């Protein structure tokens, strides 16, 4: 997938800037970021804490609005959309996996996975949720609540939930941050396998260089700006400080 490809990108961010007022001063956390991710492409966003990674993800997913710039999901401009329209778009086209799992504690594994489709009134919800939980190896955990599951099991429930609506883009924010090495490897393998099977674009935020190397594109942020954008699938040398 080449950068000059004329097909509609899954995700396109144009000149994104996010700034906050701090007293009489403007604090810029993201500045003039432009990024294009094609259908099915995997992209890891890396950089030190405070570099703007989570801010970029939030803007691209419509969880926040930029101070300047625009975001497009499959050609649809989401910048300036109403909250209701954004919620509908996220439910229909996007999936999310977070470091803290974000499961509803009063729902079972099966019920947690069913939530996105239940919001649509989809009658195939339970069948698809069961199939996804089996796909991630949790056939025996359907009726368990989050407190009865290990961290790795909770993240696999979250992964099943993220894929139940067959998202066009999966946003994963430090998905292995709360997991040990072996458990992390299992979750990562499942995420990339399911991503590949569905042809979903993946936007992954991580501090883990080994995880970033599995993506087709690596975008490095520093001080709110893109300082490196590599399509090699591996980490390029650290650029000189600005």
C-alpha positions as CSV (number, residue, x, y, z in Angstrom):
1,X,0.0,0.0,0.0
2,X,1.7,3.1,-1.2
3,X,1.4,6.6,0.2
4,X,0.4,8.0,-3.2
5,X,-2.5,5.4,-3.5
6,X,-5.7,7.1,-4.6
7,X,-8.0,4.8,-2.9
8,X,-9.9,6.1,0.2
9,X,-7.8,5.6,3.3
10,X,-9.3,3.9,6.4
11,X,-8.0,6.8,8.4
12,X,-6.7,10.2,7.4
13,X,-5.6,12.9,9.8
14,X,-4.8,16.3,8.3
15,X,-2.7,18.9,10.1
16,X,-4.0,18.0,13.5
17,X,-3.2,20.4,16.4
18,X,-4.5,20.1,19.9
19,X,-3.9,22.9,22.4
20,X,-5.1,23.8,25.9
21,X,-5.2,27.0,27.7
22,X,-3.1,27.1,30.9
23,X,-3.6,30.4,32.5
24,X,-2.7,33.0,29.9
25,X,-0.5,30.5,27.9
26,X,-1.4,28.0,25.2
27,X,-0.1,24.5,25.8
28,X,0.3,22.6,22.6
29,X,0.3,18.8,23.0
30,X,0.0,17.9,19.3
31,X,1.1,20.1,16.5
32,X,0.4,19.9,12.7
33,X,0.2,16.0,12.5
34,X,-0.7,14.5,9.2
35,X,-1.2,10.7,8.9
36,X,-2.8,8.4,6.4
37,X,-3.5,4.7,7.1
38,X,-4.9,2.4,4.4
39,X,-7.4,-0.4,4.7
40,X,-5.9,-3.4,6.5
41,X,-2.7,-1.6,7.4
42,X,-1.1,-1.9,10.8
43,X,0.5,1.1,12.4
44,X,2.3,1.5,15.7
45,X,2.5,4.9,17.2
46,X,5.5,5.2,19.6
47,X,7.3,7.9,21.6
48,X,8.1,8.9,25.2
49,X,5.4,9.7,27.7
50,X,3.9,13.1,27.0
51,X,4.8,13.0,23.3
52,X,1.1,13.1,22.2
53,X,0.4,9.4,21.4
54,X,-2.9,9.1,23.4
55,X,-4.0,12.5,22.3
56,X,-3.5,11.5,18.6
57,X,-5.5,8.3,19.1
58,X,-8.3,10.2,20.9
59,X,-8.6,12.7,18.0
60,X,-8.5,10.0,15.3
61,X,-11.2,8.0,17.1
62,X,-13.5,11.0,17.6
63,X,-13.1,10.8,21.3
64,X,-11.9,14.4,21.3
65,X,-12.0,17.3,18.9
66,X,-8.8,19.0,17.5
67,X,-8.1,22.7,18.0
68,X,-7.2,22.7,14.3
69,X,-7.1,20.2,11.5
70,X,-9.4,17.4,10.3
71,X,-10.0,13.6,10.7
72,X,-11.6,11.4,8.0
73,X,-12.8,7.8,8.6
74,X,-13.2,6.0,5.2
75,X,-13.6,9.4,3.5
76,X,-16.2,10.7,6.1
77,X,-15.2,13.9,7.8
78,X,-15.7,13.3,11.6
79,X,-14.3,16.6,12.8
80,X,-17.2,18.7,14.1
81,X,-19.7,15.8,14.1
82,X,-22.3,15.8,16.9
83,X,-21.8,13.4,19.8
84,X,-24.7,11.2,18.7
85,X,-23.3,10.9,15.2
86,X,-19.8,10.1,16.5
87,X,-21.2,7.5,18.9
88,X,-23.0,5.8,16.0
89,X,-19.9,5.9,13.8
90,X,-17.7,4.4,16.6
91,X,-20.3,1.6,17.1
92,X,-20.5,0.8,13.5
93,X,-16.9,1.2,12.2
94,X,-14.4,1.3,15.1
95,X,-13.2,-1.1,17.8
96,X,-11.2,-0.3,20.9
97,X,-8.8,-2.2,23.2
98,X,-7.5,-0.3,26.3
99,X,-4.7,-1.1,28.8
100,X,-7.3,-1.1,31.6
101,X,-9.6,-3.5,29.7
102,X,-12.7,-1.3,30.3
103,X,-15.1,-4.2,31.0
104,X,-18.4,-3.6,32.7
105,X,-18.0,-5.3,36.1
106,X,-21.7,-6.3,36.5
107,X,-21.8,-8.1,33.2
108,X,-20.4,-11.6,32.3
109,X,-17.8,-12.2,29.6
110,X,-20.6,-13.0,27.2
111,X,-22.6,-10.0,28.1
112,X,-19.6,-7.6,27.8
113,X,-18.9,-8.8,24.3
114,X,-22.6,-8.5,23.3
115,X,-22.8,-4.8,24.3
116,X,-21.8,-3.1,21.0
117,X,-24.3,-5.1,18.9
118,X,-27.1,-4.9,21.5
119,X,-26.8,-1.1,21.2
120,X,-27.8,-1.6,17.5
121,X,-30.6,-4.1,18.3
122,X,-28.8,-6.8,16.3
123,X,-30.5,-10.2,16.9
124,X,-27.3,-12.2,16.1
125,X,-25.6,-10.8,19.1
126,X,-25.3,-13.8,21.4
127,X,-24.3,-16.3,18.6
128,X,-21.5,-14.0,17.4
129,X,-20.3,-13.2,20.9
130,X,-20.1,-16.9,21.8
131,X,-18.1,-17.6,18.6
132,X,-15.7,-14.8,19.3
133,X,-15.1,-15.9,22.9
134,X,-14.4,-19.4,21.7
135,X,-12.0,-17.8,19.1
136,X,-10.0,-16.2,21.9
137,X,-10.0,-19.4,23.9
138,X,-12.6,-18.5,26.5
139,X,-15.3,-21.1,25.8
140,X,-15.3,-22.0,29.5
141,X,-15.5,-18.4,30.7
142,X,-18.7,-17.2,29.2
143,X,-20.6,-16.7,32.4
144,X,-17.6,-15.4,34.5
145,X,-17.5,-11.8,35.7
146,X,-14.4,-9.7,35.2
147,X,-13.4,-10.1,38.8
148,X,-13.3,-13.9,38.2
149,X,-10.9,-13.6,35.3
150,X,-7.2,-13.1,35.1
151,X,-5.8,-10.0,33.4
152,X,-5.0,-11.9,30.2
153,X,-8.5,-13.3,30.2
154,X,-10.0,-9.9,30.7
155,X,-8.0,-8.5,27.8
156,X,-9.2,-11.4,25.6
157,X,-12.8,-10.6,26.4
158,X,-12.0,-7.0,25.5
159,X,-10.5,-8.1,22.2
160,X,-13.6,-10.2,21.4
161,X,-15.8,-7.2,22.2
162,X,-13.6,-5.0,20.0
163,X,-14.1,-7.3,17.0
164,X,-17.8,-8.1,17.4
165,X,-18.9,-5.2,15.2
166,X,-16.3,-6.2,12.5
167,X,-14.7,-2.7,12.8
168,X,-12.9,-1.0,9.9
169,X,-10.3,0.3,12.3
170,X,-9.1,-1.1,15.6
171,X,-7.6,1.4,18.1
172,X,-5.4,-0.3,20.7
173,X,-3.9,1.8,23.5
174,X,-1.2,0.0,25.3
175,X,-3.1,-3.3,25.1
176,X,-0.4,-5.3,26.9
177,X,0.6,-2.7,29.5
178,X,-1.0,-4.6,32.4
179,X,0.0,-8.1,31.3
180,X,3.0,-10.3,31.9
181,X,5.3,-11.4,29.1
182,X,3.7,-14.8,28.2
183,X,0.1,-13.5,28.5
184,X,1.0,-10.4,26.5
185,X,2.3,-12.6,23.6
186,X,-0.9,-14.6,23.5
187,X,-3.0,-11.4,23.4
188,X,-0.8,-9.8,20.7
189,X,-0.9,-12.9,18.5
190,X,-4.7,-13.0,18.7
191,X,-5.0,-9.3,17.9
192,X,-2.9,-9.5,14.8
193,X,-4.5,-12.7,13.6
194,X,-8.0,-11.4,14.0
195,X,-7.0,-8.1,12.5
196,X,-5.6,-9.9,9.4
197,X,-8.6,-12.2,9.1
198,X,-11.0,-9.2,9.0
199,X,-8.8,-6.8,7.0
200,X,-9.1,-4.3,9.8
201,X,-6.7,-1.3,10.0
202,X,-4.9,-1.3,13.3
203,X,-3.7,1.8,15.1
204,X,-1.6,0.7,18.0
205,X,0.0,2.8,20.8
206,X,2.8,1.1,22.6
207,X,6.0,1.6,24.6
208,X,7.1,-1.9,23.7
209,X,9.6,-1.9,20.8
210,X,9.1,-5.6,20.1
211,X,5.4,-5.1,19.7
212,X,5.9,-2.0,17.5
213,X,8.1,-4.0,15.2
214,X,5.2,-6.3,14.3
215,X,3.4,-3.4,12.6
216,X,3.8,-2.5,8.9
217,X,4.3,1.2,9.8
218,X,6.0,2.8,12.7
219,X,5.2,6.4,13.5
220,X,7.3,8.1,16.2
221,X,6.1,11.2,18.0
222,X,8.2,13.6,20.0
223,X,7.0,16.8,21.6
224,X,3.6,16.5,19.8
225,X,5.1,16.1,16.3
226,X,5.9,13.2,14.0
227,X,9.6,12.9,13.8
228,X,9.7,9.5,12.0
229,X,7.3,7.6,9.7
230,X,8.7,4.3,8.6
231,X,7.0,1.7,6.3
232,X,9.8,-0.9,6.7
233,X,8.0,-2.8,9.5
234,X,10.9,-2.3,11.8
235,X,12.1,0.5,14.0
236,X,14.4,2.9,12.3
237,X,17.3,4.5,14.2
238,X,16.5,7.1,16.8
239,X,16.6,10.5,15.2
240,X,18.7,13.2,16.7
241,X,17.0,15.4,19.4
242,X,15.4,18.5,18.1
